[in-house]
Amino acid sequence: MGYIFLFLIGFGLAVTGGVTIIAYTNFLPAGVTWLEYFSFISTRPECYFLPAGLILIAFVIYRFPHSP
């Protein structure tokens, strides 16, 4: 049961980070270059939720593949 909870937390973090990164792409039509965009999102802590969530999901899936 705990592994499902960890998986869902990882999924929530990944969705939150992914949506935030996609939302920040709205800066591109305003004249921001790709380099400035990646520089900006690398300074935003909420954008780190995507890799953290994916790592947590991968940990739960690969560490406990046969949990009942």
N, CA, C and O atoms as a Tripos MOL2 file, in Angstrom:
@<TRIPOS>MOLECULE
protein
  272   271    68     0     0
PROTEIN
NO_CHARGES

@<TRIPOS>ATOM
      1 N           0.8220   -1.1890    0.0000 N.3       1 MET1
      2 CA          0.0000    0.0000    0.0000 C.3       1 MET1
      3 C           0.8660    1.2520    0.0000 C.2       1 MET1
      4 O           0.5200    2.2570   -0.6210 O.2       1 MET1
      5 N           1.9780    1.1830    0.6920 N.am      2 GLY2
      6 CA          2.8820    2.3320    0.7460 C.3       2 GLY2
      7 C           3.5270    2.6280   -0.5950 C.2       2 GLY2
      8 O           3.8180    3.7810   -0.9140 O.2       2 GLY2
      9 N           3.7510    1.5790   -1.3790 N.am      3 TYR3
     10 CA          4.3710    1.7710   -2.6870 C.3       3 TYR3
     11 C           3.4150    2.4590   -3.6510 C.2       3 TYR3
     12 O           3.8390    3.2600   -4.4850 O.2       3 TYR3
     13 N           2.1480    2.1540   -3.5410 N.am      4 ILE4
     14 CA          1.1540    2.8320   -4.3740 C.3       4 ILE4
     15 C           1.1100    4.3090   -4.0010 C.2       4 ILE4
     16 O           1.0090    5.1750   -4.8700 O.2       4 ILE4
     17 N           1.1880    4.5850   -2.7160 N.am      5 PHE5
     18 CA          1.1940    5.9690   -2.2510 C.3       5 PHE5
     19 C           2.4190    6.7120   -2.7760 C.2       5 PHE5
     20 O           2.3000    7.8500   -3.2290 O.2       5 PHE5
     21 N           3.5850    6.0910   -2.7230 N.am      6 LEU6
     22 CA          4.7970    6.7170   -3.2580 C.3       6 LEU6
     23 C           4.6950    6.9210   -4.7630 C.2       6 LEU6
     24 O           5.1280    7.9470   -5.2870 O.2       6 LEU6
     25 N           4.1190    5.9420   -5.4580 N.am      7 PHE7
     26 CA          3.9300    6.0770   -6.8960 C.3       7 PHE7
     27 C           3.0180    7.2520   -7.2140 C.2       7 PHE7
     28 O           3.3040    8.0280   -8.1260 O.2       7 PHE7
     29 N           1.9350    7.3930   -6.4790 N.am      8 LEU8
     30 CA          0.9990    8.4890   -6.7340 C.3       8 LEU8
     31 C           1.6050    9.8420   -6.3850 C.2       8 LEU8
     32 O           1.3140   10.8350   -7.0530 O.2       8 LEU8
     33 N           2.4300    9.9010   -5.3670 N.am      9 ILE9
     34 CA          3.1240   11.1570   -5.0610 C.3       9 ILE9
     35 C           4.0810   11.4980   -6.1960 C.2       9 ILE9
     36 O           4.1490   12.6530   -6.6170 O.2       9 ILE9
     37 N           4.8090   10.5270   -6.6900 N.am     10 GLY10
     38 CA          5.7060   10.7590   -7.8170 C.3      10 GLY10
     39 C           4.9490   11.1960   -9.0580 C.2      10 GLY10
     40 O           5.3960   12.0830   -9.7840 O.2      10 GLY10
     41 N           3.7930   10.5690   -9.3040 N.am     11 PHE11
     42 CA          2.9760   10.9480  -10.4510 C.3      11 PHE11
     43 C           2.4870   12.3850  -10.3070 C.2      11 PHE11
     44 O           2.5160   13.1500  -11.2710 O.2      11 PHE11
     45 N           2.0460   12.7480   -9.1330 N.am     12 GLY12
     46 CA          1.5840   14.1190   -8.8950 C.3      12 GLY12
     47 C           2.6880   15.1380   -9.0800 C.2      12 GLY12
     48 O           2.4680   16.2020   -9.6600 O.2      12 GLY12
     49 N           3.8730   14.8190   -8.5890 N.am     13 LEU13
     50 CA          5.0070   15.7240   -8.7690 C.3      13 LEU13
     51 C           5.3720   15.8690  -10.2470 C.2      13 LEU13
     52 O           5.6520   16.9700  -10.7220 O.2      13 LEU13
     53 N           5.3650   14.7530  -10.9640 N.am     14 ALA14
     54 CA          5.7040   14.7950  -12.3870 C.3      14 ALA14
     55 C           4.6840   15.6130  -13.1710 C.2      14 ALA14
     56 O           5.0560   16.3920  -14.0490 O.2      14 ALA14
     57 N           3.4220   15.4450  -12.8670 N.am     15 VAL15
     58 CA          2.3820   16.2090  -13.5620 C.3      15 VAL15
     59 C           2.5130   17.6930  -13.2370 C.2      15 VAL15
     60 O           2.4080   18.5350  -14.1290 O.2      15 VAL15
     61 N           2.7390   18.0140  -11.9840 N.am     16 THR16
     62 CA          2.8810   19.4170  -11.5860 C.3      16 THR16
     63 C           4.0680   20.0640  -12.2860 C.2      16 THR16
     64 O           3.9520   21.1670  -12.8220 O.2      16 THR16
     65 N           5.1960   19.3900  -12.2820 N.am     17 GLY17
     66 CA          6.3760   19.9400  -12.9500 C.3      17 GLY17
     67 C           6.2030   20.0480  -14.4470 C.2      17 GLY17
     68 O           6.6200   21.0380  -15.0480 O.2      17 GLY17
     69 N           5.5960   19.0440  -15.0640 N.am     18 GLY18
     70 CA          5.3830   19.0730  -16.5060 C.3      18 GLY18
     71 C           4.4360   20.1840  -16.9290 C.2      18 GLY18
     72 O           4.6840   20.8740  -17.9180 O.2      18 GLY18
     73 N           3.3570   20.3580  -16.1880 N.am     19 VAL19
     74 CA          2.4110   21.4250  -16.5040 C.3      19 VAL19
     75 C           3.0620   22.7870  -16.3210 C.2      19 VAL19
     76 O           2.8130   23.7020  -17.1060 O.2      19 VAL19
     77 N           3.8800   22.9290  -15.3100 N.am     20 THR20
     78 CA          4.5690   24.2000  -15.0920 C.3      20 THR20
     79 C           5.5300   24.5040  -16.2290 C.2      20 THR20
     80 O           5.5840   25.6350  -16.7120 O.2      20 THR20
     81 N           6.2840   23.5110  -16.6570 N.am     21 ILE21
     82 CA          7.2200   23.7150  -17.7650 C.3      21 ILE21
     83 C           6.4660   24.0720  -19.0450 C.2      21 ILE21
     84 O           6.8900   24.9510  -19.7960 O.2      21 ILE21
     85 N           5.3550   23.3930  -19.2880 N.am     22 ILE22
     86 CA          4.5530   23.7140  -20.4730 C.3      22 ILE22
     87 C           3.9640   25.1130  -20.3590 C.2      22 ILE22
     88 O           3.9090   25.8460  -21.3470 O.2      22 ILE22
     89 N           3.5290   25.4850  -19.1750 N.am     23 ALA23
     90 CA          2.9640   26.8280  -18.9910 C.3      23 ALA23
     91 C           4.0110   27.8990  -19.2460 C.2      23 ALA23
     92 O           3.6950   28.9560  -19.7910 O.2      23 ALA23
     93 N           5.2480   27.6420  -18.8610 N.am     24 TYR24
     94 CA          6.3070   28.6280  -19.0810 C.3      24 TYR24
     95 C           6.6980   28.7480  -20.5550 C.2      24 TYR24
     96 O           7.3900   29.6970  -20.9260 O.2      24 TYR24
     97 N           6.2690   27.8030  -21.4090 N.am     25 THR25
     98 CA          6.5670   27.9590  -22.8320 C.3      25 THR25
     99 C           5.7790   29.1130  -23.4470 C.2      25 THR25
    100 O           6.0460   29.5060  -24.5830 O.2      25 THR25
    101 N           4.8190   29.6540  -22.7160 N.am     26 ASN26
    102 CA          4.0980   30.8280  -23.1950 C.3      26 ASN26
    103 C           5.0010   32.0560  -23.2740 C.2      26 ASN26
    104 O           4.6180   33.0620  -23.8700 O.2      26 ASN26
    105 N           6.1770   31.9890  -22.6880 N.am     27 PHE27
    106 CA          7.1350   33.0940  -22.8030 C.3      27 PHE27
    107 C           7.7810   33.1270  -24.1820 C.2      27 PHE27
    108 O           8.2620   34.1780  -24.6070 O.2      27 PHE27
    109 N           7.8050   32.0130  -24.8830 N.am     28 LEU28
    110 CA          8.4800   31.9460  -26.1820 C.3      28 LEU28
    111 C           7.8620   32.8840  -27.2200 C.2      28 LEU28
    112 O           8.6160   33.5640  -27.9160 O.2      28 LEU28
    113 N           6.5400   32.9620  -27.3640 N.am     29 PRO29
    114 CA          5.9940   33.9100  -28.3310 C.3      29 PRO29
    115 C           6.2290   35.3690  -27.9480 C.2      29 PRO29
    116 O           6.1010   36.2590  -28.7890 O.2      29 PRO29
    117 N           6.5680   35.6160  -26.6970 N.am     30 ALA30
    118 CA          6.8090   36.9870  -26.2370 C.3      30 ALA30
    119 C           8.2130   37.4620  -26.5890 C.2      30 ALA30
    120 O           8.5840   38.5850  -26.2470 O.2      30 ALA30
    121 N           8.9950   36.6320  -27.2630 N.am     31 GLY31
    122 CA         10.3170   37.0470  -27.7020 C.3      31 GLY31
    123 C          11.4680   36.4610  -26.9120 C.2      31 GLY31
    124 O          12.6150   36.8640  -27.1050 O.2      31 GLY31
    125 N          11.1890   35.5250  -26.0330 N.am     32 VAL32
    126 CA         12.2450   34.8750  -25.2550 C.3      32 VAL32
    127 C          12.8580   33.7720  -26.1110 C.2      32 VAL32
    128 O          12.1320   32.9940  -26.7300 O.2      32 VAL32
    129 N          14.1700   33.6980  -26.1510 N.am     33 THR33
    130 CA         14.8400   32.6580  -26.9250 C.3      33 THR33
    131 C          14.8240   31.3440  -26.1440 C.2      33 THR33
    132 O          14.5380   31.3180  -24.9470 O.2      33 THR33
    133 N          15.1400   30.2440  -26.8540 N.am     34 TRP34
    134 CA         15.1740   28.9370  -26.1940 C.3      34 TRP34
    135 C          16.2320   28.9040  -25.1030 C.2      34 TRP34
    136 O          16.0180   28.3070  -24.0480 O.2      34 TRP34
    137 N          17.3620   29.5340  -25.3460 N.am     35 LEU35
    138 CA         18.4200   29.5560  -24.3320 C.3      35 LEU35
    139 C          17.9620   30.3040  -23.0840 C.2      35 LEU35
    140 O          18.1980   29.8470  -21.9660 O.2      35 LEU35
    141 N          17.3140   31.4420  -23.2640 N.am     36 GLU36
    142 CA         16.7840   32.1900  -22.1200 C.3      36 GLU36
    143 C          15.6890   31.4030  -21.4100 C.2      36 GLU36
    144 O          15.5770   31.4440  -20.1840 O.2      36 GLU36
    145 N          14.8740   30.6810  -22.1950 N.am     37 TYR37
    146 CA         13.8060   29.8650  -21.6170 C.3      37 TYR37
    147 C          14.3770   28.7760  -20.7140 C.2      37 TYR37
    148 O          13.9430   28.6170  -19.5730 O.2      37 TYR37
    149 N          15.3600   28.0200  -21.2320 N.am     38 PHE38
    150 CA         15.9560   26.9550  -20.4170 C.3      38 PHE38
    151 C          16.7270   27.5110  -19.2250 C.2      38 PHE38
    152 O          16.7680   26.8940  -18.1610 O.2      38 PHE38
    153 N          17.3280   28.6630  -19.4060 N.am     39 SER39
    154 CA         18.0020   29.3200  -18.2840 C.3      39 SER39
    155 C          16.9900   29.7190  -17.2150 C.2      39 SER39
    156 O          17.2600   29.5950  -16.0200 O.2      39 SER39
    157 N          15.8350   30.1960  -17.6440 N.am     40 PHE40
    158 CA         14.8000   30.6080  -16.6930 C.3      40 PHE40
    159 C          14.2260   29.4260  -15.9350 C.2      40 PHE40
    160 O          14.1210   29.4630  -14.7090 O.2      40 PHE40
    161 N          13.8490   28.3580  -16.6700 N.am     41 ILE41
    162 CA         13.2140   27.2410  -15.9760 C.3      41 ILE41
    163 C          14.2040   26.4760  -15.0930 C.2      41 ILE41
    164 O          13.7960   25.7610  -14.1780 O.2      41 ILE41
    165 N          15.4930   26.6240  -15.3650 N.am     42 SER42
    166 CA         16.4640   25.9600  -14.4950 C.3      42 SER42
    167 C          16.5850   26.6600  -13.1410 C.2      42 SER42
    168 O          17.1260   26.0880  -12.1950 O.2      42 SER42
    169 N          16.0870   27.8900  -13.0420 N.am     43 THR43
    170 CA         16.1360   28.6130  -11.7710 C.3      43 THR43
    171 C          14.8430   28.4930  -10.9860 C.2      43 THR43
    172 O          14.7860   28.9230   -9.8350 O.2      43 THR43
    173 N          13.7980   27.9180  -11.5800 N.am     44 ARG44
    174 CA         12.5000   27.8060  -10.9150 C.3      44 ARG44
    175 C          12.4050   26.4770  -10.1770 C.2      44 ARG44
    176 O          12.5180   25.4200  -10.7980 O.2      44 ARG44
    177 N          12.1990   26.5120   -8.8670 N.am     45 PRO45
    178 CA         12.1620   25.2540   -8.1110 C.3      45 PRO45
    179 C          10.9910   24.3480   -8.4860 C.2      45 PRO45
    180 O          11.1110   23.1270   -8.3800 O.2      45 PRO45
    181 N           9.8720   24.9070   -8.9190 N.am     46 GLU46
    182 CA          8.7300   24.0560   -9.2600 C.3      46 GLU46
    183 C           8.9680   23.2590  -10.5340 C.2      46 GLU46
    184 O           8.2680   22.2770  -10.7810 O.2      46 GLU46
    185 N           9.9320   23.6560  -11.3410 N.am     47 CYS47
    186 CA         10.2490   22.8900  -12.5490 C.3      47 CYS47
    187 C          11.0490   21.6290  -12.2180 C.2      47 CYS47
    188 O          11.1350   20.7150  -13.0370 O.2      47 CYS47
    189 N          11.6240   21.5820  -11.0400 N.am     48 TYR48
    190 CA         12.3640   20.3880  -10.6270 C.3      48 TYR48
    191 C          11.4360   19.2780  -10.1350 C.2      48 TYR48
    192 O          11.8990   18.1790   -9.8290 O.2      48 TYR48
    193 N          10.1330   19.5530  -10.0550 N.am     49 PHE49
    194 CA          9.1870   18.5110   -9.6700 C.3      49 PHE49
    195 C           9.0910   17.4220  -10.7290 C.2      49 PHE49
    196 O           8.8800   16.2550  -10.3970 O.2      49 PHE49
    197 N           9.2430   17.7870  -12.0010 N.am     50 LEU50
    198 CA          9.1600   16.7850  -13.0690 C.3      50 LEU50
    199 C          10.2490   15.7190  -12.9280 C.2      50 LEU50
    200 O           9.9150   14.5370  -12.8540 O.2      50 LEU50
    201 N          11.5290   16.0810  -12.8870 N.am     51 PRO51
    202 CA         12.5280   15.0090  -12.7390 C.3      51 PRO51
    203 C          12.4320   14.2840  -11.3940 C.2      51 PRO51
    204 O          12.6820   13.0810  -11.3190 O.2      51 PRO51
    205 N          12.0720   15.0120  -10.3320 N.am     52 ALA52
    206 CA         11.9400   14.3560   -9.0270 C.3      52 ALA52
    207 C          10.8130   13.3320   -9.0550 C.2      52 ALA52
    208 O          10.9600   12.2350   -8.5180 O.2      52 ALA52
    209 N           9.6970   13.6790   -9.6740 N.am     53 GLY53
    210 CA          8.5800   12.7510   -9.7800 C.3      53 GLY53
    211 C           8.9170   11.5460  -10.6340 C.2      53 GLY53
    212 O           8.5520   10.4210  -10.2920 O.2      53 GLY53
    213 N           9.6130   11.7670  -11.7500 N.am     54 LEU54
    214 CA          9.9920   10.6470  -12.6110 C.3      54 LEU54
    215 C          10.9720    9.7150  -11.9110 C.2      54 LEU54
    216 O          10.8950    8.4970  -12.0770 O.2      54 LEU54
    217 N          11.8820   10.2670  -11.1390 N.am     55 ILE55
    218 CA         12.8280    9.4360  -10.3860 C.3      55 ILE55
    219 C          12.0890    8.6220   -9.3290 C.2      55 ILE55
    220 O          12.3840    7.4430   -9.1330 O.2      55 ILE55
    221 N          11.1320    9.2460   -8.6490 N.am     56 LEU56
    222 CA         10.3640    8.5280   -7.6300 C.3      56 LEU56
    223 C           9.5310    7.4110   -8.2610 C.2      56 LEU56
    224 O           9.4550    6.3090   -7.7170 O.2      56 LEU56
    225 N           8.9130    7.6910   -9.3960 N.am     57 ILE57
    226 CA          8.1400    6.6630  -10.0960 C.3      57 ILE57
    227 C           9.0510    5.5130  -10.5230 C.2      57 ILE57
    228 O           8.7190    4.3450  -10.3220 O.2      57 ILE57
    229 N          10.1900    5.8430  -11.1060 N.am     58 ALA58
    230 CA         11.1250    4.8050  -11.5480 C.3      58 ALA58
    231 C          11.6230    3.9830  -10.3650 C.2      58 ALA58
    232 O          11.7590    2.7650  -10.4740 O.2      58 ALA58
    233 N          11.8940    4.6270   -9.2490 N.am     59 PHE59
    234 CA         12.3500    3.9140   -8.0580 C.3      59 PHE59
    235 C          11.3000    2.9080   -7.5950 C.2      59 PHE59
    236 O          11.6240    1.7590   -7.2940 O.2      59 PHE59
    237 N          10.0500    3.3410   -7.5390 N.am     60 VAL60
    238 CA          8.9920    2.4530   -7.0610 C.3      60 VAL60
    239 C           8.7760    1.3040   -8.0530 C.2      60 VAL60
    240 O           8.5970    0.1590   -7.6370 O.2      60 VAL60
    241 N           8.7910    1.5930   -9.3410 N.am     61 ILE61
    242 CA          8.5330    0.5450  -10.3340 C.3      61 ILE61
    243 C           9.6760   -0.4710  -10.3660 C.2      61 ILE61
    244 O           9.4330   -1.6780  -10.3820 O.2      61 ILE61
    245 N          10.9140    0.0100  -10.3750 N.am     62 TYR62
    246 CA         12.0370   -0.9120  -10.5190 C.3      62 TYR62
    247 C          12.4650   -1.5460   -9.2080 C.2      62 TYR62
    248 O          13.0680   -2.6190   -9.2110 O.2      62 TYR62
    249 N          12.1700   -0.9120   -8.1080 N.am     63 ARG63
    250 CA         12.5590   -1.4830   -6.8160 C.3      63 ARG63
    251 C          11.5510   -2.5280   -6.3520 C.2      63 ARG63
    252 O          11.9230   -3.5260   -5.7360 O.2      63 ARG63
    253 N          10.2900   -2.2980   -6.6470 N.am     64 PHE64
    254 CA          9.2380   -3.1920   -6.1640 C.3      64 PHE64
    255 C           8.3470   -3.6330   -7.3320 C.2      64 PHE64
    256 O           7.1750   -3.2610   -7.3820 O.2      64 PHE64
    257 N           8.8850   -4.4200   -8.2690 N.am     65 PRO65
    258 CA          8.0840   -4.7900   -9.4330 C.3      65 PRO65
    259 C           7.0240   -5.8430   -9.1420 C.2      65 PRO65
    260 O           6.0440   -5.9440   -9.8790 O.2      65 PRO65
    261 N           7.2000   -6.6300   -8.0790 N.am     66 HIS66
    262 CA          6.2770   -7.7190   -7.8220 C.3      66 HIS66
    263 C           5.5740   -7.5600   -6.4830 C.2      66 HIS66
    264 O           5.2240   -8.5530   -5.8450 O.2      66 HIS66
    265 N           5.3690   -6.3400   -6.0580 N.am     67 SER67
    266 CA          4.6760   -6.1580   -4.7830 C.3      67 SER67
    267 C           3.2000   -6.4500   -4.9480 C.2      67 SER67
    268 O           2.6000   -6.0580   -5.9490 O.2      67 SER67
    269 N           2.6060   -7.1300   -3.9870 N.am     68 PRO68
    270 CA          1.1810   -7.5310   -4.0910 C.3      68 PRO68
    271 C           0.2370   -6.3800   -3.8950 C.2      68 PRO68
    272 O          -0.9790   -6.5620   -3.9540 O.2      68 PRO68
@<TRIPOS>BOND
     1     1     2 1
     2     2     3 1
     3     3     4 2
     4     3     5 am
     5     5     6 1
     6     6     7 1
     7     7     8 2
     8     7     9 am
     9     9    10 1
    10    10    11 1
    11    11    12 2
    12    11    13 am
    13    13    14 1
    14    14    15 1
    15    15    16 2
    16    15    17 am
    17    17    18 1
    18    18    19 1
    19    19    20 2
    20    19    21 am
    21    21    22 1
    22    22    23 1
    23    23    24 2
    24    23    25 am
    25    25    26 1
    26    26    27 1
    27    27    28 2
    28    27    29 am
    29    29    30 1
    30    30    31 1
    31    31    32 2
    32    31    33 am
    33    33    34 1
    34    34    35 1
    35    35    36 2
    36    35    37 am
    37    37    38 1
    38    38    39 1
    39    39    40 2
    40    39    41 am
    41    41    42 1
    42    42    43 1
    43    43    44 2
    44    43    45 am
    45    45    46 1
    46    46    47 1
    47    47    48 2
    48    47    49 am
    49    49    50 1
    50    50    51 1
    51    51    52 2
    52    51    53 am
    53    53    54 1
    54    54    55 1
    55    55    56 2
    56    55    57 am
    57    57    58 1
    58    58    59 1
    59    59    60 2
    60    59    61 am
    61    61    62 1
    62    62    63 1
    63    63    64 2
    64    63    65 am
    65    65    66 1
    66    66    67 1
    67    67    68 2
    68    67    69 am
    69    69    70 1
    70    70    71 1
    71    71    72 2
    72    71    73 am
    73    73    74 1
    74    74    75 1
    75    75    76 2
    76    75    77 am
    77    77    78 1
    78    78    79 1
    79    79    80 2
    80    79    81 am
    81    81    82 1
    82    82    83 1
    83    83    84 2
    84    83    85 am
    85    85    86 1
    86    86    87 1
    87    87    88 2
    88    87    89 am
    89    89    90 1
    90    90    91 1
    91    91    92 2
    92    91    93 am
    93    93    94 1
    94    94    95 1
    95    95    96 2
    96    95    97 am
    97    97    98 1
    98    98    99 1
    99    99   100 2
   100    99   101 am
   101   101   102 1
   102   102   103 1
   103   103   104 2
   104   103   105 am
   105   105   106 1
   106   106   107 1
   107   107   108 2
   108   107   109 am
   109   109   110 1
   110   110   111 1
   111   111   112 2
   112   111   113 am
   113   113   114 1
   114   114   115 1
   115   115   116 2
   116   115   117 am
   117   117   118 1
   118   118   119 1
   119   119   120 2
   120   119   121 am
   121   121   122 1
   122   122   123 1
   123   123   124 2
   124   123   125 am
   125   125   126 1
   126   126   127 1
   127   127   128 2
   128   127   129 am
   129   129   130 1
   130   130   131 1
   131   131   132 2
   132   131   133 am
   133   133   134 1
   134   134   135 1
   135   135   136 2
   136   135   137 am
   137   137   138 1
   138   138   139 1
   139   139   140 2
   140   139   141 am
   141   141   142 1
   142   142   143 1
   143   143   144 2
   144   143   145 am
   145   145   146 1
   146   146   147 1
   147   147   148 2
   148   147   149 am
   149   149   150 1
   150   150   151 1
   151   151   152 2
   152   151   153 am
   153   153   154 1
   154   154   155 1
   155   155   156 2
   156   155   157 am
   157   157   158 1
   158   158   159 1
   159   159   160 2
   160   159   161 am
   161   161   162 1
   162   162   163 1
   163   163   164 2
   164   163   165 am
   165   165   166 1
   166   166   167 1
   167   167   168 2
   168   167   169 am
   169   169   170 1
   170   170   171 1
   171   171   172 2
   172   171   173 am
   173   173   174 1
   174   174   175 1
   175   175   176 2
   176   175   177 am
   177   177   178 1
   178   178   179 1
   179   179   180 2
   180   179   181 am
   181   181   182 1
   182   182   183 1
   183   183   184 2
   184   183   185 am
   185   185   186 1
   186   186   187 1
   187   187   188 2
   188   187   189 am
   189   189   190 1
   190   190   191 1
   191   191   192 2
   192   191   193 am
   193   193   194 1
   194   194   195 1
   195   195   196 2
   196   195   197 am
   197   197   198 1
   198   198   199 1
   199   199   200 2
   200   199   201 am
   201   201   202 1
   202   202   203 1
   203   203   204 2
   204   203   205 am
   205   205   206 1
   206   206   207 1
   207   207   208 2
   208   207   209 am
   209   209   210 1
   210   210   211 1
   211   211   212 2
   212   211   213 am
   213   213   214 1
   214   214   215 1
   215   215   216 2
   216   215   217 am
   217   217   218 1
   218   218   219 1
   219   219   220 2
   220   219   221 am
   221   221   222 1
   222   222   223 1
   223   223   224 2
   224   223   225 am
   225   225   226 1
   226   226   227 1
   227   227   228 2
   228   227   229 am
   229   229   230 1
   230   230   231 1
   231   231   232 2
   232   231   233 am
   233   233   234 1
   234   234   235 1
   235   235   236 2
   236   235   237 am
   237   237   238 1
   238   238   239 1
   239   239   240 2
   240   239   241 am
   241   241   242 1
   242   242   243 1
   243   243   244 2
   244   243   245 am
   245   245   246 1
   246   246   247 1
   247   247   248 2
   248   247   249 am
   249   249   250 1
   250   250   251 1
   251   251   252 2
   252   251   253 am
   253   253   254 1
   254   254   255 1
   255   255   256 2
   256   255   257 am
   257   257   258 1
   258   258   259 1
   259   259   260 2
   260   259   261 am
   261   261   262 1
   262   262   263 1
   263   263   264 2
   264   263   265 am
   265   265   266 1
   266   266   267 1
   267   267   268 2
   268   267   269 am
   269   269   270 1
   270   270   271 1
   271   271   272 2
@<TRIPOS>SUBSTRUCTURE
     1 MET1         2 RESIDUE 1 A MET
     2 GLY2         6 RESIDUE 1 A GLY
     3 TYR3        10 RESIDUE 1 A TYR
     4 ILE4        14 RESIDUE 1 A ILE
     5 PHE5        18 RESIDUE 1 A PHE
     6 LEU6        22 RESIDUE 1 A LEU
     7 PHE7        26 RESIDUE 1 A PHE
     8 LEU8        30 RESIDUE 1 A LEU
     9 ILE9        34 RESIDUE 1 A ILE
    10 GLY10       38 RESIDUE 1 A GLY
    11 PHE11       42 RESIDUE 1 A PHE
    12 GLY12       46 RESIDUE 1 A GLY
    13 LEU13       50 RESIDUE 1 A LEU
    14 ALA14       54 RESIDUE 1 A ALA
    15 VAL15       58 RESIDUE 1 A VAL
    16 THR16       62 RESIDUE 1 A THR
    17 GLY17       66 RESIDUE 1 A GLY
    18 GLY18       70 RESIDUE 1 A GLY
    19 VAL19       74 RESIDUE 1 A VAL
    20 THR20       78 RESIDUE 1 A THR
    21 ILE21       82 RESIDUE 1 A ILE
    22 ILE22       86 RESIDUE 1 A ILE
    23 ALA23       90 RESIDUE 1 A ALA
    24 TYR24       94 RESIDUE 1 A TYR
    25 THR25       98 RESIDUE 1 A THR
    26 ASN26      102 RESIDUE 1 A ASN
    27 PHE27      106 RESIDUE 1 A PHE
    28 LEU28      110 RESIDUE 1 A LEU
    29 PRO29      114 RESIDUE 1 A PRO
    30 ALA30      118 RESIDUE 1 A ALA
    31 GLY31      122 RESIDUE 1 A GLY
    32 VAL32      126 RESIDUE 1 A VAL
    33 THR33      130 RESIDUE 1 A THR
    34 TRP34      134 RESIDUE 1 A TRP
    35 LEU35      138 RESIDUE 1 A LEU
    36 GLU36      142 RESIDUE 1 A GLU
    37 TYR37      146 RESIDUE 1 A TYR
    38 PHE38      150 RESIDUE 1 A PHE
    39 SER39      154 RESIDUE 1 A SER
    40 PHE40      158 RESIDUE 1 A PHE
    41 ILE41      162 RESIDUE 1 A ILE
    42 SER42      166 RESIDUE 1 A SER
    43 THR43      170 RESIDUE 1 A THR
    44 ARG44      174 RESIDUE 1 A ARG
    45 PRO45      178 RESIDUE 1 A PRO
    46 GLU46      182 RESIDUE 1 A GLU
    47 CYS47      186 RESIDUE 1 A CYS
    48 TYR48      190 RESIDUE 1 A TYR
    49 PHE49      194 RESIDUE 1 A PHE
    50 LEU50      198 RESIDUE 1 A LEU
    51 PRO51      202 RESIDUE 1 A PRO
    52 ALA52      206 RESIDUE 1 A ALA
    53 GLY53      210 RESIDUE 1 A GLY
    54 LEU54      214 RESIDUE 1 A LEU
    55 ILE55      218 RESIDUE 1 A ILE
    56 LEU56      222 RESIDUE 1 A LEU
    57 ILE57      226 RESIDUE 1 A ILE
    58 ALA58      230 RESIDUE 1 A ALA
    59 PHE59      234 RESIDUE 1 A PHE
    60 VAL60      238 RESIDUE 1 A VAL
    61 ILE61      242 RESIDUE 1 A ILE
    62 TYR62      246 RESIDUE 1 A TYR
    63 ARG63      250 RESIDUE 1 A ARG
    64 PHE64      254 RESIDUE 1 A PHE
    65 PRO65      258 RESIDUE 1 A PRO
    66 HIS66      262 RESIDUE 1 A HIS
    67 SER67      266 RESIDUE 1 A SER
    68 PRO68      270 RESIDUE 1 A PRO
